[in-house]
Every structure is written in C-alpha cells, then in structure tokens.
Amino acid sequence: MSAKTLDSSLNSLTDHRVLDFLRLARVAHLATSSADGAPHNVPLCFWFDDVARLYFIVDEKPKRHAGTGLKRMRNIAENPRVAIVVDHYEEEWAHLAYVLIHGEAEMVDDPKEYMLALRNLRDKYPQYRAMVLNPERNPMVRVDVTHLHVWGARFKPPEPAA
C-alpha cells in the first residue's frame, strides 16, 4: 500500500483478534456501486492475507453471467471503491461482531499473485479444490484495504485487573 492510502484505522490489523476473525470467517458481503451510484451487494467467499489485502474469485457456482460480465465485476471496472462486511451473528447479542473494510478493488493480473490467492482460497474452501479455476474464465480480485472499522465486545481491550 502506498503511504497516501494508509489510514490509522489499519492499526487494528496488528490485533490478533481481528486477524483471527478475518482468517476464520466463512463469508463476507461485498458492496459495489456503478459509476452512477447504483448500489449492489453480494455474499462471497474470500481470503484475507494477514497484511491488508482481501481476495475473492469468480468461481463456478451457478450465476446468470460469467467472469467479468457479473454485475460486481462491471461495477468494480466502473468504480473500484468497495466496502466489505465480515460479520458474526448469534442470538446472544453480547457475541455480535463485525469488521467493515473499505478499499480499492483491482483484478489480479500477475500469475504468481493469482496462484497464491487461489491456493489459499482452496485451503480455506475445499469446494474450490474440485473446480477448474483459471484466469481466463475466473477473474481474481484483490481489495487493498484503505480503512477498517471493527465493532464488538470481542475486539475491546481486556478490563484492567482490580
């Protein structure tokens, strides 16, 4: 990341609780918007690299369009600014938590970066191991995190001992 895109909120990325939360979460929700501001939101599988980048791939699950024809991909081409929410819900509200990521999305062109992200996605999601995924049919997107907001009791510092 360049110095101009760094945000003090990224200090949370040194907190093992935030990193574990992002590493272990199974689903995120990607928000994009078209050039004219029309919003679009979809769930997705992702890999967070423990630094400040999140990756997702256009996989082989059934979709109306393929590859760069998907609305999320067209929106990213028009407007690379995205938001991603990774959240945890349960009936005991004291355990609710989320991480909100703002970032710049870009298609991965480098073959080594593509394969690194794909290997990690396959490690995280066994379903991807059975899919034939390649750059021509299955674009990979990298989101460079520019701002991060964490919320939930699990992220609060421990109370000082009395």
BELFENTA-V888024 format. One line per field, one symbol per residue. ss: DSSP state (2 for helix, 1 for strand, 0 for the rest). phi: phi as a letter, one per 30 degrees, with the letter a starting at -180 (. if undefined). psi: psi as a letter, one per 20 degrees, with the letter a starting at -180 (. if undefined). Layout:
BEGIN
ss=???
phi=???
psi=???
END
This chain:
BEGIN
ss=002220022222220222222222000111111000001111110011000011111000000000222022222222001111111100002220111111111110002222222222222202222200000000011111111111112220000000
phi=.dddcdbdddeddcdeddddeddcdcbbbccbbdecjddbbbdadabcdicabbbbbdccdebdbchdddedddddddaddbbbccbbbaddddcdaabcccaccaddcdeddeddddedddddbeedddcdcbddcbdccccddcabbcbkedcddddddd
psi=qqhhiqqhiihhiiohhgggghhiqhqropprqrhjjpqppqqqqrppjjekqpqqqoajqpqhrqciiqghhgghhhniprqpporpqrhniijqqqpppqapqqqphphggghgggghghhhnhhhhipopqhghnqpppoophqppqpqhiiqqqpqq.
END
